Amino acid sequence: MPQIVHEFVWPDRVVIGTVGLPGERTFYLQVRSGARIISIALEKQQSALLAEKIDEILDQLITFEGNPFSIPATTPIELVDNDPLEQPVAEEFRTGSMSLGWDPSTVQVVIEAYPLVDEDEELLEPVEAANALLVRIPVGTARAFAKRTREIVGAGRPMCSLCGYPIDADGHTCTVPGD
Protein backbone atom coordinates (compact mmCIF):
# COMPACT_ATOMS: atom_id res chain seq x y z
CA MET A 1 0.00 0.00 0.00
CA PRO A 2 1.51 3.38 -0.93
CA GLN A 3 2.18 5.78 1.88
CA ILE A 4 0.15 9.00 1.91
CA VAL A 5 1.97 11.80 3.70
CA HIS A 6 0.16 15.01 4.52
CA GLU A 7 3.05 17.46 4.72
CA PHE A 8 2.77 21.07 5.86
CA VAL A 9 5.76 23.40 5.80
CA TRP A 10 5.06 26.85 7.28
CA PRO A 11 1.28 26.21 7.64
CA ASP A 12 -1.14 29.10 8.00
CA ARG A 13 -2.62 27.52 11.12
CA VAL A 14 -1.84 24.59 13.43
CA VAL A 15 -3.93 24.05 16.56
CA ILE A 16 -5.32 21.51 18.99
CA GLY A 17 -9.06 21.81 19.48
CA THR A 18 -11.98 19.71 20.63
CA VAL A 19 -15.44 18.66 19.57
CA GLY A 20 -17.97 17.72 22.24
CA LEU A 21 -18.65 18.47 25.88
CA PRO A 22 -16.14 17.96 28.73
CA GLY A 23 -15.96 14.26 29.52
CA GLU A 24 -16.98 13.39 25.96
CA ARG A 25 -14.56 15.58 23.99
CA THR A 26 -12.62 14.38 20.98
CA PHE A 27 -9.27 16.11 20.56
CA TYR A 28 -8.04 17.07 17.10
CA LEU A 29 -4.78 18.35 15.71
CA GLN A 30 -5.86 20.56 12.82
CA VAL A 31 -3.48 22.02 10.23
CA ARG A 32 -4.36 24.44 7.44
CA SER A 33 -2.37 25.82 4.56
CA GLY A 34 -4.49 27.89 2.18
CA ALA A 35 -7.70 25.94 1.50
CA ARG A 36 -6.11 22.59 2.46
CA ILE A 37 -7.14 21.39 5.95
CA ILE A 38 -6.26 18.13 7.70
CA SER A 39 -7.70 17.07 11.07
CA ILE A 40 -6.41 14.06 12.97
CA ALA A 41 -7.90 12.73 16.20
CA LEU A 42 -5.72 12.17 19.22
CA GLU A 43 -6.06 11.46 22.91
CA LYS A 44 -6.13 14.15 25.57
CA GLN A 45 -2.92 12.73 27.05
CA GLN A 46 -1.19 12.84 23.64
CA SER A 47 -2.20 16.50 23.32
CA ALA A 48 -0.88 17.37 26.78
CA LEU A 49 2.40 15.53 26.23
CA LEU A 50 2.90 17.17 22.84
CA ALA A 51 2.56 20.65 24.38
CA GLU A 52 4.88 19.72 27.25
CA LYS A 53 7.58 18.34 24.95
CA ILE A 54 7.41 21.31 22.55
CA ASP A 55 7.99 23.68 25.47
CA GLU A 56 10.87 21.48 26.70
CA ILE A 57 12.57 21.60 23.29
CA LEU A 58 12.15 25.38 23.04
CA ASP A 59 13.32 25.93 26.64
CA GLN A 60 16.45 23.84 25.98
CA LEU A 61 17.21 25.80 22.82
CA ILE A 62 17.00 29.10 24.74
CA THR A 63 19.88 27.95 26.94
CA PHE A 64 22.30 27.90 23.98
CA GLU A 65 24.73 30.76 24.38
CA GLY A 66 23.36 33.82 22.65
CA ASN A 67 20.08 32.02 21.75
CA PRO A 68 21.14 31.71 18.08
CA PHE A 69 17.68 30.59 17.00
CA SER A 70 15.80 33.60 18.52
CA ILE A 71 13.53 31.32 20.56
CA PRO A 72 10.84 33.33 22.36
CA ALA A 73 10.63 32.67 26.11
CA THR A 74 6.88 33.34 26.07
CA THR A 75 4.11 33.20 23.49
CA PRO A 76 4.24 36.12 21.05
CA ILE A 77 0.89 37.91 21.50
CA GLU A 78 0.37 38.27 17.74
CA LEU A 79 0.45 34.47 17.37
CA VAL A 80 -2.22 33.67 19.97
CA ASP A 81 -5.04 31.70 18.31
CA ASN A 82 -8.18 31.17 20.38
CA ASP A 83 -10.52 30.53 17.45
CA PRO A 84 -12.44 27.24 17.29
CA LEU A 85 -11.53 24.42 14.92
CA GLU A 86 -12.41 25.10 11.31
CA GLN A 87 -15.62 23.33 10.28
CA PRO A 88 -16.47 20.78 9.21
CA VAL A 89 -13.97 18.65 11.14
CA ALA A 90 -13.30 15.61 8.96
CA GLU A 91 -11.09 13.09 10.77
CA GLU A 92 -8.31 11.88 8.49
CA PHE A 93 -7.13 9.25 10.98
CA ARG A 94 -6.84 8.50 14.71
CA THR A 95 -3.30 9.02 15.95
CA GLY A 96 -1.38 6.06 17.29
CA SER A 97 2.22 7.22 17.55
CA MET A 98 3.84 10.60 17.29
CA SER A 99 7.35 11.97 17.11
CA LEU A 100 8.68 15.42 17.76
CA GLY A 101 11.91 16.91 16.52
CA TRP A 102 13.91 20.01 15.79
CA ASP A 103 15.25 21.07 12.40
CA PRO A 104 18.06 23.62 12.95
CA SER A 105 18.43 24.21 9.19
CA THR A 106 14.95 25.77 9.00
CA VAL A 107 14.62 26.70 12.72
CA GLN A 108 11.37 24.73 12.98
CA VAL A 109 9.76 22.25 15.33
CA VAL A 110 8.75 19.09 13.46
CA ILE A 111 5.66 17.09 14.45
CA GLU A 112 5.01 13.66 12.92
CA ALA A 113 1.82 11.68 13.56
CA TYR A 114 1.01 8.15 12.43
CA PRO A 115 -2.33 6.33 12.49
CA LEU A 116 -3.37 3.89 15.16
CA VAL A 117 -2.57 0.37 13.97
CA ASP A 118 -5.19 -2.35 14.37
CA GLU A 119 -3.46 -4.99 16.51
CA ASP A 120 -5.83 -7.70 15.25
CA GLU A 121 -4.53 -7.45 11.68
CA GLU A 122 -2.02 -10.12 10.71
CA LEU A 123 1.09 -8.48 9.36
CA LEU A 124 2.70 -10.39 6.52
CA GLU A 125 4.76 -7.49 5.18
CA PRO A 126 6.74 -4.74 6.90
CA VAL A 127 4.49 -2.11 8.46
CA GLU A 128 4.06 0.95 6.28
CA ALA A 129 1.78 3.74 7.44
CA ALA A 130 -1.16 4.29 5.12
CA ASN A 131 -1.28 7.89 6.30
CA ALA A 132 1.10 10.17 8.10
CA LEU A 133 1.10 13.83 9.06
CA LEU A 134 4.28 15.89 8.92
CA VAL A 135 4.09 19.47 10.16
CA ARG A 136 6.97 21.95 10.37
CA ILE A 137 6.28 25.07 12.43
CA PRO A 138 8.41 28.08 13.35
CA VAL A 139 9.38 28.63 16.98
CA GLY A 140 6.89 31.41 17.75
CA THR A 141 4.03 29.36 16.33
CA ALA A 142 5.26 26.35 18.32
CA ARG A 143 5.19 28.39 21.54
CA ALA A 144 1.63 29.59 20.77
CA PHE A 145 0.57 26.02 19.86
CA ALA A 146 1.84 24.67 23.21
CA LYS A 147 0.11 27.45 25.19
CA ARG A 148 -3.23 26.92 23.46
CA THR A 149 -2.97 23.15 23.85
CA ARG A 150 -2.37 23.42 27.61
CA GLU A 151 -5.43 25.67 27.87
CA ILE A 152 -7.61 23.28 25.82
CA VAL A 153 -6.51 20.27 27.88
CA GLY A 154 -7.11 22.19 31.13
CA ALA A 155 -10.62 23.25 30.09
CA GLY A 156 -12.06 19.78 30.68
CA ARG A 157 -13.62 18.26 33.76
CA PRO A 158 -12.17 19.28 37.13
CA MET A 159 -9.95 16.73 38.87
CA CYS A 160 -10.73 15.22 42.27
CA SER A 161 -8.16 16.44 44.81
CA LEU A 162 -8.28 13.07 46.64
CA CYS A 163 -8.02 10.44 43.90
CA GLY A 164 -6.88 12.50 40.90
CA TYR A 165 -9.64 11.25 38.58
CA PRO A 166 -12.00 13.59 36.66
CA ILE A 167 -15.23 14.63 38.33
CA ASP A 168 -18.23 14.05 36.05
CA ALA A 169 -21.12 16.50 35.85
CA ASP A 170 -23.46 13.78 37.18
CA GLY A 171 -21.32 13.02 40.24
CA HIS A 172 -18.14 11.29 41.31
CA THR A 173 -17.39 8.22 43.35
CA CYS A 174 -13.96 8.73 44.80
CA THR A 175 -11.78 5.66 45.03
CA VAL A 176 -9.00 6.74 47.37
CA PRO A 177 -6.38 4.00 47.62
CA GLY A 178 -6.09 2.39 51.06
CA ASP A 179 -3.07 2.77 53.30
Disulfide bonds with the S-S distance in Angstrom:
none
